[in-house]
Amino acid sequence: MAGTPLRQSLRDLTTIERQILAANRTPGRELVRFAFVPTPPHLAGVLTTDTVLEVGRIDRMDGRPFALATVWVRSDLSSGLSPRALERRPLSEQLGVELGGAVQTISAVAATSREARSLEVP
């Protein structure tokens, strides 16, 4: 993405949307996956449940895609969520519980053809 990069603080538990707004930019998201799935093995010890809601999304800034994100939520906390609601407001604002922490893993990998199209990368 061309232009001034957005620096995301990792000091506070906040959303990328809030940080984009604080930079006087326009946030957006597009859901590409919303499904209840078996808990991935690498998350089983953290989420301690057999089934999770997996949400895949494209994060946007000023209308342009800049990241692909996948979020997993315990199924007992996600029964009232809908794809439409998650496109309008961040997940953390809809859970009905106060978050005490989160685990975030950021990785850079070569994009598949599908991911490149989603991110509008040649």
Disulfide bonds with the S-S distance in Angstrom:
none
